[in-house]
């Protein structure tokens, strides 16, 4: 394999990885937005920063969300007044390893 071919392959892989990463990040936002909507997020005891999405506040700054890099790793909304069904398709949070929704309705 020539150096030029290898460089081209790496560039293509990098572009492909960035597309996947961008889509996965959007999946996380959609999932957490559904969690908020389905469980009456506007009525939670603490919904600080939820659904805010700008250059300084992202989902990793939402109350109860802990990230590793840009990936949601933990959801802790224990005793926060959640009520209602939970969203499906939890695979949209592929690196989630801890969730605490105890002491809610």
N, C-alpha and C positions, 0 to 999 in steps of 0.2 A: 504494500500500500504506500503510495507516495505521500509526502508531507502535505501537499495541497489537498489530496483526497481526505487525509486524516483531519486537517483543519476544517474542511467543508463538512465532514461528518460531525465534528464537535459543534460547529455553529448550528447545524440542523437539530442536533440533540438539545442544545441549549434553548433554541426557539421552541421546540416541542415541550421541554420541561417547563418553560415559562408559561405556555398556554395551559398546561395541566394545572400548574400552581395557581394561576389566575382563576381558572374555573373552580378549583377546589376551594379557594378563598371565598368566592361568590357563593358556593354551596354552603359554607359555614354561616355566612351572613343570612342566607335564606332560611336555614334551619333555625338559627337563633331568633330570627324575626318571627317565624311561625310559633316557636315556643312562647315568645312574648305575647303574641296575639291570642293564641289558644288558651293561655293560662291567665288571662286578664291582667297583662303586664302593667296597664295604667293604674291598677289597684294594688300593686305590690307594695310592701312596706318600703323597699328600697329598689328603685329602678334607675339609679344614677347612670347616666350616659347611654342607656339602652336606646337603640335605633339611631343614635347619633353616629354619623359617618362623615368625617371630614379629614383634613390633613393632620390634625392633632389628636383626634379621638377616633379610635377604631374599636372593633369588637373586643380586643384585648384590654380595653379600658372600661368595658361595661362591668357594672357591679356583679360580682360572683363568677366572673370568667377569668381563668388563668390560662395563659398561653405559653408555649415553648416556641420561640420565634413568632411566626404568624399563624401557628396551628393551635387550635383550642385543645387544651390538655385536661382541663378541669372545669366543671360547673358546680358551684356551691351556692345554691339558693335555698338552703335550709331555713325553715321558719320565716318565709318571706311573703306569705299570703297568696301563693300560687293556687289557682283553682281551675279545673277543666282538664280536657284531654291533653296528652303529650303528642308532639308531632311524630310522624313515622320517618322512616329512612334515616336512621341514626348513622348509617355509613357515611353520611355527609360530614361527619366529624371523625375522620379516620384515626386521629391520634388521641382521642378522648380516652383517658384511662381512669378518671374519677368523676363520679357524679353524686351529689347529695341534694336530693329534693325532699328530704324528710321533714316532718312536722308542717306540712302544707295540707290543703283540703284535698 
